[in-house]
Amino acid sequence: MSTEEHIRRILKVFKYIEENLASGLSLEKLASVGAYSPFHFHRIFRYITKEPLAQYISRMRIERSAFYLASKKEKSIKEIYLDFGFSSNTAFSKAFKKHYGISPSEFRRKTPEKYRNILLKNSKNGQHNLVFEEYICTVNELKNWSEMNLKIEIRELPEMNLACAMSIGVANVEKAYGTLINWAIQQKIFPKENTKMISVYHDSFKTTLPDKVRIHAGILLEKPITTDGEIFSETLASGRYIVGNAEVTLHDFEKVWTSLFLWMNENGYTFRRTFPFEIYHNNYKEHPEGKMQVDFCIPIA
């Protein structure tokens, strides 16, 4: 799929949001408007706008209502908050005050001409064009970066047996690996030449907060194990995967995943309902630039 096609589709979503702020605007509905899967859409949307979909919609509702409060003096506050999807004056006032620091009525009363002009400049067309221009830059930059830093291919991967420790939240992954490595040393299976560490994502960042996401910190085994306690076994099924190989810093991981899901959507592949994972080929602490050689793996049908 061309960049122009992505622009056309995402622009259609932005326009739909603007025209339907009073409705539910679910992830599934907006993904279908842009002809994306919900999984792809959420990741791409967040990468582009730098905020979650629900937060973006809430902000649009509040900012558009502020514009109406300042420029549509003939409309009552109730008419305005109903026009933008708020169920009650209480809900509207609470959200508005959190965003602007004052109540809607005080905002309307105190809005000076100078600020009213600022709101007019950032009205529907201005905001629409700003987001449009940022989207073009973001997609092009992401594609250019992935072409230079990411090798993408379809691979048939074998079944893999792991010993794992669970991390609840991204911040606890290193601790989970510490627990796993201590166990592996006791079992005399670490360190060994060509040992592979694998992180398996059991929750999606589209629905789970980063501090709640379950990540299994794993070590690849020659054969399955039987164990209990903090260390448990896991088997990754054989099958087809999109594999993106890159030498990157931890800071680049989100960029890699977004590039891969964009590539998957462009090339017409369908996500298989199992878990994506990362295979590490080196220890970033031993790399002079703190980089990791990683295979980012997305299961596909």
MITORVEX-439190 format. One record per residue (C-alpha): x, y, z; residue in three letters; chain. Coordinates in nm, 3 decimals. Layout:
REM residues N
+---------+---------+---------+-----+-------+
:      xx :      yy :      zz : res : chain :
+---------+---------+---------+-----+-------+
:       X :       Y :       Z : ALA :     A :
...
+---------+---------+---------+-----+-------+
This chain:
REM residues 301
+---------+---------+---------+-----+-------+
:      xx :      yy :      zz : res : chain :
+---------+---------+---------+-----+-------+
:   0.000 :   0.000 :   0.000 : MET :     A :
:   0.132 :   0.344 :  -0.091 : SER :     A :
:   0.186 :   0.632 :   0.151 : THR :     A :
:  -0.087 :   0.821 :  -0.035 : GLU :     A :
:  -0.334 :   0.540 :   0.038 : GLU :     A :
:  -0.246 :   0.544 :   0.408 : HIS :     A :
:  -0.294 :   0.922 :   0.409 : ILE :     A :
:  -0.632 :   0.887 :   0.242 : ARG :     A :
:  -0.747 :   0.626 :   0.493 : ARG :     A :
:  -0.623 :   0.792 :   0.810 : ILE :     A :
:  -0.754 :   1.129 :   0.693 : LEU :     A :
:  -1.094 :   0.964 :   0.652 : LYS :     A :
:  -1.074 :   0.854 :   1.018 : VAL :     A :
:  -0.981 :   1.201 :   1.142 : PHE :     A :
:  -1.269 :   1.349 :   0.944 : LYS :     A :
:  -1.511 :   1.088 :   1.079 : TYR :     A :
:  -1.406 :   1.166 :   1.438 : ILE :     A :
:  -1.460 :   1.539 :   1.382 : GLU :     A :
:  -1.804 :   1.484 :   1.232 : GLU :     A :
:  -1.923 :   1.232 :   1.492 : ASN :     A :
:  -1.797 :   1.362 :   1.827 : LEU :     A :
:  -2.141 :   1.311 :   1.979 : ALA :     A :
:  -2.144 :   0.937 :   1.903 : SER :     A :
:  -1.970 :   0.639 :   2.063 : GLY :     A :
:  -1.661 :   0.636 :   1.837 : LEU :     A :
:  -1.544 :   0.287 :   1.934 : SER :     A :
:  -1.204 :   0.151 :   1.833 : LEU :     A :
:  -1.373 :  -0.111 :   1.615 : GLU :     A :
:  -1.586 :   0.147 :   1.434 : LYS :     A :
:  -1.296 :   0.383 :   1.362 : LEU :     A :
:  -1.072 :   0.099 :   1.250 : ALA :     A :
:  -1.339 :  -0.010 :   1.001 : SER :     A :
:  -1.375 :   0.348 :   0.872 : VAL :     A :
:  -1.005 :   0.344 :   0.785 : GLY :     A :
:  -1.014 :  -0.019 :   0.663 : ALA :     A :
:  -0.763 :  -0.127 :   0.927 : TYR :     A :
:  -0.789 :  -0.408 :   1.179 : SER :     A :
:  -0.844 :  -0.274 :   1.534 : PRO :     A :
:  -0.501 :  -0.407 :   1.635 : PHE :     A :
:  -0.321 :  -0.225 :   1.351 : HIS :     A :
:  -0.526 :   0.092 :   1.383 : PHE :     A :
:  -0.472 :   0.143 :   1.755 : HIS :     A :
:  -0.095 :   0.105 :   1.726 : ARG :     A :
:  -0.063 :   0.328 :   1.417 : ILE :     A :
:  -0.301 :   0.593 :   1.558 : PHE :     A :
:  -0.113 :   0.617 :   1.886 : ARG :     A :
:   0.222 :   0.637 :   1.709 : TYR :     A :
:   0.099 :   0.922 :   1.489 : ILE :     A :
:  -0.092 :   1.128 :   1.746 : THR :     A :
:   0.132 :   1.046 :   2.046 : LYS :     A :
:  -0.175 :   0.974 :   2.260 : GLU :     A :
:  -0.425 :   0.689 :   2.305 : PRO :     A :
:  -0.740 :   0.697 :   2.092 : LEU :     A :
:  -0.977 :   0.756 :   2.386 : ALA :     A :
:  -0.763 :   1.044 :   2.512 : GLN :     A :
:  -0.748 :   1.198 :   2.163 : TYR :     A :
:  -1.130 :   1.182 :   2.126 : ILE :     A :
:  -1.184 :   1.329 :   2.473 : SER :     A :
:  -0.945 :   1.614 :   2.398 : ARG :     A :
:  -1.113 :   1.684 :   2.063 : MET :     A :
:  -1.454 :   1.700 :   2.234 : ARG :     A :
:  -1.333 :   1.942 :   2.498 : ILE :     A :
:  -1.138 :   2.164 :   2.257 : GLU :     A :
:  -1.424 :   2.178 :   2.006 : ARG :     A :
:  -1.668 :   2.264 :   2.286 : SER :     A :
:  -1.429 :   2.544 :   2.396 : ALA :     A :
:  -1.431 :   2.679 :   2.042 : PHE :     A :
:  -1.812 :   2.682 :   2.043 : TYR :     A :
:  -1.825 :   2.844 :   2.388 : LEU :     A :
:  -1.603 :   3.125 :   2.259 : ALA :     A :
:  -1.746 :   3.168 :   1.909 : SER :     A :
:  -2.112 :   3.054 :   1.927 : LYS :     A :
:  -2.255 :   3.285 :   2.186 : LYS :     A :
:  -2.609 :   3.208 :   2.068 : GLU :     A :
:  -2.578 :   2.841 :   2.174 : LYS :     A :
:  -2.643 :   2.743 :   2.534 : SER :     A :
:  -2.388 :   2.545 :   2.732 : ILE :     A :
:  -2.628 :   2.249 :   2.739 : LYS :     A :
:  -2.664 :   2.253 :   2.360 : GLU :     A :
:  -2.288 :   2.257 :   2.327 : ILE :     A :
:  -2.209 :   1.971 :   2.564 : TYR :     A :
:  -2.481 :   1.754 :   2.409 : LEU :     A :
:  -2.342 :   1.833 :   2.062 : ASP :     A :
:  -2.007 :   1.693 :   2.168 : PHE :     A :
:  -2.113 :   1.371 :   2.335 : GLY :     A :
:  -2.125 :   1.465 :   2.705 : PHE :     A :
:  -2.414 :   1.305 :   2.893 : SER :     A :
:  -2.459 :   1.573 :   3.159 : SER :     A :
:  -2.348 :   1.916 :   3.270 : ASN :     A :
:  -2.161 :   1.755 :   3.560 : THR :     A :
:  -1.956 :   1.529 :   3.332 : ALA :     A :
:  -1.886 :   1.814 :   3.091 : PHE :     A :
:  -1.786 :   2.062 :   3.363 : SER :     A :
:  -1.556 :   1.810 :   3.530 : LYS :     A :
:  -1.375 :   1.720 :   3.204 : ALA :     A :
:  -1.359 :   2.083 :   3.091 : PHE :     A :
:  -1.220 :   2.212 :   3.420 : LYS :     A :
:  -0.958 :   1.935 :   3.426 : LYS :     A :
:  -0.841 :   2.043 :   3.078 : HIS :     A :
:  -0.862 :   2.425 :   3.106 : TYR :     A :
:  -0.857 :   2.487 :   3.481 : GLY :     A :
:  -1.188 :   2.676 :   3.486 : ILE :     A :
:  -1.554 :   2.587 :   3.438 : SER :     A :
:  -1.726 :   2.618 :   3.097 : PRO :     A :
:  -1.938 :   2.914 :   3.212 : SER :     A :
:  -1.633 :   3.096 :   3.350 : GLU :     A :
:  -1.443 :   3.019 :   3.029 : PHE :     A :
:  -1.723 :   3.169 :   2.820 : ARG :     A :
:  -1.746 :   3.474 :   3.043 : ARG :     A :
:  -1.370 :   3.539 :   3.060 : LYS :     A :
:  -1.263 :   3.444 :   2.708 : THR :     A :
:  -1.099 :   3.761 :   2.571 : PRO :     A :
:  -1.100 :   3.853 :   2.206 : GLU :     A :
:  -0.730 :   3.765 :   2.182 : LYS :     A :
:  -0.789 :   3.410 :   2.298 : TYR :     A :
:  -1.100 :   3.382 :   2.085 : ARG :     A :
:  -0.885 :   3.453 :   1.780 : ASN :     A :
:  -0.642 :   3.179 :   1.885 : ILE :     A :
:  -0.932 :   2.935 :   1.905 : LEU :     A :
:  -1.051 :   3.044 :   1.562 : LEU :     A :
:  -0.708 :   2.982 :   1.412 : LYS :     A :
:  -0.706 :   2.632 :   1.562 : ASN :     A :
:  -1.061 :   2.555 :   1.457 : SER :     A :
:  -1.173 :   2.259 :   1.250 : LYS :     A :
:  -0.977 :   2.324 :   0.931 : ASN :     A :
:  -0.661 :   2.441 :   1.106 : GLY :     A :
:  -0.647 :   2.141 :   1.338 : GLN :     A :
:  -0.739 :   1.909 :   1.053 : HIS :     A :
:  -0.456 :   2.033 :   0.832 : ASN :     A :
:  -0.205 :   2.023 :   1.119 : LEU :     A :
:  -0.282 :   1.658 :   1.193 : VAL :     A :
:  -0.279 :   1.578 :   0.821 : PHE :     A :
:   0.068 :   1.731 :   0.774 : GLU :     A :
:   0.205 :   1.559 :   1.084 : GLU :     A :
:   0.069 :   1.226 :   0.960 : TYR :     A :
:   0.242 :   1.257 :   0.622 : ILE :     A :
:   0.573 :   1.335 :   0.795 : CYS :     A :
:   0.533 :   1.053 :   1.047 : THR :     A :
:   0.454 :   0.783 :   0.792 : VAL :     A :
:   0.731 :   0.890 :   0.557 : ASN :     A :
:   0.986 :   0.913 :   0.838 : GLU :     A :
:   0.882 :   0.572 :   0.971 : LEU :     A :
:   0.912 :   0.411 :   0.628 : LYS :     A :
:   1.250 :   0.570 :   0.563 : ASN :     A :
:   1.375 :   0.458 :   0.903 : TRP :     A :
:   1.251 :   0.099 :   0.860 : SER :     A :
:   1.406 :   0.071 :   0.513 : GLU :     A :
:   1.745 :   0.166 :   0.659 : MET :     A :
:   1.726 :  -0.023 :   0.988 : ASN :     A :
:   1.489 :  -0.316 :   0.951 : LEU :     A :
:   1.507 :  -0.636 :   0.745 : LYS :     A :
:   1.154 :  -0.780 :   0.707 : ILE :     A :
:   1.072 :  -1.128 :   0.577 : GLU :     A :
:   0.818 :  -1.409 :   0.612 : ILE :     A :
:   0.959 :  -1.712 :   0.792 : ARG :     A :
:   0.829 :  -2.054 :   0.889 : GLU :     A :
:   0.943 :  -2.088 :   1.252 : LEU :     A :
:   0.965 :  -2.421 :   1.436 : PRO :     A :
:   0.800 :  -2.501 :   1.766 : GLU :     A :
:   1.002 :  -2.351 :   2.051 : MET :     A :
:   1.013 :  -2.470 :   2.413 : ASN :     A :
:   1.084 :  -2.209 :   2.678 : LEU :     A :
:   1.142 :  -2.179 :   3.049 : ALA :     A :
:   0.984 :  -1.853 :   3.163 : CYS :     A :
:   0.941 :  -1.608 :   3.448 : ALA :     A :
:   0.647 :  -1.368 :   3.441 : MET :     A :
:   0.673 :  -0.990 :   3.446 : SER :     A :
:   0.369 :  -0.778 :   3.526 : ILE :     A :
:   0.451 :  -0.448 :   3.362 : GLY :     A :
:   0.730 :  -0.339 :   3.132 : VAL :     A :
:   0.939 :  -0.200 :   3.420 : ALA :     A :
:   0.968 :  -0.545 :   3.579 : ASN :     A :
:   1.102 :  -0.734 :   3.276 : VAL :     A :
:   1.467 :  -0.704 :   3.381 : GLU :     A :
:   1.383 :  -0.841 :   3.727 : LYS :     A :
:   1.202 :  -1.137 :   3.568 : ALA :     A :
:   1.506 :  -1.211 :   3.353 : TYR :     A :
:   1.723 :  -1.197 :   3.665 : GLY :     A :
:   1.504 :  -1.461 :   3.829 : THR :     A :
:   1.511 :  -1.675 :   3.513 : LEU :     A :
:   1.889 :  -1.657 :   3.470 : ILE :     A :
:   1.952 :  -1.747 :   3.836 : ASN :     A :
:   1.736 :  -2.056 :   3.786 : TRP :     A :
:   1.910 :  -2.141 :   3.457 : ALA :     A :
:   2.254 :  -2.120 :   3.623 : ILE :     A :
:   2.140 :  -2.363 :   3.892 : GLN :     A :
:   2.011 :  -2.599 :   3.620 : GLN :     A :
:   2.347 :  -2.567 :   3.438 : LYS :     A :
:   2.178 :  -2.455 :   3.116 : ILE :     A :
:   2.322 :  -2.104 :   3.133 : PHE :     A :
:   2.557 :  -1.964 :   3.022 : PRO :     A :
:   2.592 :  -2.161 :   2.700 : LYS :     A :
:   2.699 :  -2.066 :   2.352 : GLU :     A :
:   2.416 :  -1.929 :   2.133 : ASN :     A :
:   2.168 :  -1.914 :   2.423 : THR :     A :
:   1.856 :  -1.725 :   2.311 : LYS :     A :
:   1.637 :  -1.513 :   2.537 : MET :     A :
:   1.278 :  -1.453 :   2.423 : ILE :     A :
:   1.012 :  -1.209 :   2.547 : SER :     A :
:   0.652 :  -1.319 :   2.481 : VAL :     A :
:   0.373 :  -1.060 :   2.500 : TYR :     A :
:   0.056 :  -1.202 :   2.656 : HIS :     A :
:  -0.137 :  -0.875 :   2.657 : ASP :     A :
:  -0.188 :  -0.609 :   2.395 : SER :     A :
:  -0.076 :  -0.253 :   2.460 : PHE :     A :
:  -0.399 :  -0.143 :   2.286 : LYS :     A :
:  -0.610 :  -0.267 :   2.579 : THR :     A :
:  -0.367 :  -0.300 :   2.873 : THR :     A :
:  -0.163 :  -0.029 :   3.044 : LEU :     A :
:   0.217 :  -0.071 :   3.021 : PRO :     A :
:   0.241 :  -0.132 :   3.397 : ASP :     A :
:  -0.016 :  -0.414 :   3.369 : LYS :     A :
:   0.099 :  -0.592 :   3.051 : VAL :     A :
:   0.201 :  -0.956 :   3.110 : ARG :     A :
:   0.537 :  -1.038 :   2.954 : ILE :     A :
:   0.696 :  -1.382 :   2.981 : HIS :     A :
:   1.075 :  -1.355 :   3.006 : ALA :     A :
:   1.194 :  -1.679 :   2.846 : GLY :     A :
:   1.502 :  -1.882 :   2.765 : ILE :     A :
:   1.499 :  -2.119 :   2.467 : LEU :     A :
:   1.545 :  -2.485 :   2.564 : LEU :     A :
:   1.651 :  -2.791 :   2.370 : GLU :     A :
:   1.353 :  -2.985 :   2.510 : LYS :     A :
:   1.047 :  -2.913 :   2.731 : PRO :     A :
:   1.088 :  -2.902 :   3.108 : ILE :     A :
:   0.869 :  -2.987 :   3.403 : THR :     A :
:   0.891 :  -2.734 :   3.682 : THR :     A :
:   0.683 :  -2.531 :   3.924 : ASP :     A :
:   0.712 :  -2.214 :   4.126 : GLY :     A :
:   0.832 :  -1.890 :   3.968 : GLU :     A :
:   0.971 :  -2.071 :   3.662 : ILE :     A :
:   0.723 :  -2.233 :   3.425 : PHE :     A :
:   0.728 :  -2.388 :   3.079 : SER :     A :
:   0.578 :  -2.238 :   2.766 : GLU :     A :
:   0.562 :  -2.364 :   2.407 : THR :     A :
:   0.552 :  -2.131 :   2.108 : LEU :     A :
:   0.367 :  -2.297 :   1.821 : ALA :     A :
:   0.532 :  -2.348 :   1.486 : SER :     A :
:   0.394 :  -2.150 :   1.194 : GLY :     A :
:   0.435 :  -1.851 :   0.969 : ARG :     A :
:   0.565 :  -1.527 :   1.113 : TYR :     A :
:   0.656 :  -1.182 :   0.993 : ILE :     A :
:   1.009 :  -1.144 :   1.126 : VAL :     A :
:   1.176 :  -0.806 :   1.146 : GLY :     A :
:   1.546 :  -0.824 :   1.224 : ASN :     A :
:   1.715 :  -0.510 :   1.356 : ALA :     A :
:   2.006 :  -0.387 :   1.564 : GLU :     A :
:   1.843 :  -0.123 :   1.780 : VAL :     A :
:   1.838 :   0.038 :   2.123 : THR :     A :
:   1.554 :  -0.020 :   2.367 : LEU :     A :
:   1.425 :   0.325 :   2.272 : HIS :     A :
:   1.358 :   0.200 :   1.915 : ASP :     A :
:   1.139 :  -0.100 :   2.005 : PHE :     A :
:   0.805 :   0.080 :   1.965 : GLU :     A :
:   0.919 :   0.218 :   1.629 : LYS :     A :
:   1.006 :  -0.134 :   1.510 : VAL :     A :
:   0.673 :  -0.285 :   1.616 : TRP :     A :
:   0.477 :   0.000 :   1.454 : THR :     A :
:   0.678 :  -0.042 :   1.131 : SER :     A :
:   0.606 :  -0.416 :   1.126 : LEU :     A :
:   0.232 :  -0.381 :   1.180 : PHE :     A :
:   0.221 :  -0.112 :   0.912 : LEU :     A :
:   0.410 :  -0.346 :   0.676 : TRP :     A :
:   0.174 :  -0.633 :   0.763 : MET :     A :
:  -0.129 :  -0.421 :   0.679 : ASN :     A :
:   0.026 :  -0.293 :   0.355 : GLU :     A :
:   0.102 :  -0.646 :   0.237 : ASN :     A :
:  -0.236 :  -0.797 :   0.320 : GLY :     A :
:  -0.134 :  -1.039 :   0.598 : TYR :     A :
:  -0.370 :  -1.131 :   0.884 : THR :     A :
:  -0.265 :  -1.150 :   1.247 : PHE :     A :
:  -0.289 :  -1.504 :   1.389 : ARG :     A :
:  -0.442 :  -1.515 :   1.736 : ARG :     A :
:  -0.139 :  -1.612 :   1.935 : THR :     A :
:   0.138 :  -1.415 :   2.097 : PHE :     A :
:   0.401 :  -1.192 :   1.932 : PRO :     A :
:   0.751 :  -1.219 :   2.070 : PHE :     A :
:   1.110 :  -1.095 :   2.051 : GLU :     A :
:   1.420 :  -1.314 :   2.015 : ILE :     A :
:   1.744 :  -1.158 :   2.141 : TYR :     A :
:   2.076 :  -1.254 :   1.985 : HIS :     A :
:   2.308 :  -1.058 :   2.213 : ASN :     A :
:   2.330 :  -0.881 :   2.549 : ASN :     A :
:   2.285 :  -0.507 :   2.495 : TYR :     A :
:   2.492 :  -0.436 :   2.808 : LYS :     A :
:   2.793 :  -0.582 :   2.631 : GLU :     A :
:   2.740 :  -0.377 :   2.313 : HIS :     A :
:   2.948 :  -0.054 :   2.292 : PRO :     A :
:   2.640 :   0.145 :   2.183 : GLU :     A :
:   2.389 :  -0.043 :   2.400 : GLY :     A :
:   2.225 :  -0.202 :   2.097 : LYS :     A :
:   2.042 :  -0.533 :   2.069 : MET :     A :
:   2.026 :  -0.770 :   1.774 : GLN :     A :
:   1.658 :  -0.871 :   1.780 : VAL :     A :
:   1.407 :  -1.070 :   1.576 : ASP :     A :
:   1.061 :  -0.914 :   1.623 : PHE :     A :
:   0.807 :  -1.187 :   1.540 : CYS :     A :
:   0.439 :  -1.144 :   1.450 : ILE :     A :
:   0.233 :  -1.462 :   1.399 : PRO :     A :
:   0.028 :  -1.457 :   1.076 : ILE :     A :
:  -0.242 :  -1.682 :   0.931 : ALA :     A :
+---------+---------+---------+-----+-------+
